[in-house]
Amino acid sequence: MQENPFGITRSMVLEVLKESSKAMKWFLKKFKRKFDVKLSGKLLSEIFSNLLEQKASKIFSKRLRYEIKKANSDNDPDLFFSKINMPMEIKVAGGQVWRGGEFSKRASWHLMVSRNDTFDEFFVCLVNMKSDGGLWVSSMQQGKDYYAPSFKKDKIFELQHQIPVFVGRIVKSERGAVKLVLEKV
């Protein structure tokens, strides 16, 4: 059974992605290209995540007919659904692995977004990152130098029948490799 306590739908998520993609393309054209600024994939994902927060707050509020608050600081959840008193985090990755802060990861629902470089193809699912050990895999506990924990596409594949996948799909090749298939919006 797929859990979704927020009542968000594919059409809502698509609307958020389309609006955010439009704003991101404007940003890339008017700022990044105009001033020939070099921005890392991580920074671009962070900017896009902020756009998603802003657009999701407005669109979800309108469609669900109650206030969805967006974060005012890093201490706040990305989105807060006031009627049901539940937070939601948004994680954006430019690839097929999401990363979180080792000491600040929140045990809450996460809208996991994978994007392409042109911000017009996406994979989006909703995952409950439980507090009881959680689903984040700690890099430090695995002896890696990189501080951030990760959440990999393989876990999404394991959970695919229990979580809503709003955009894109996840497949396993004949050789057993798991891949996120992005969907054009």
Secondary structure, DSSP 4 states (H G I P E B T S, - for coil): ----TT---HHHHHHHHHHHHHHHHHHIIIIIITTT----HHHHHHHHHHHHHHHHHHHHHHHHTS-EEEPSSTTS-SEEETTTTEEEEEEEESSSEEE--TTT--SSEEEEEEE-TTS-EEEEEEEE--SSS-SPBPTTTTT-S----EEEHHHHHHHTTTS-EEESEEEE-TTS-EEEE-EE-
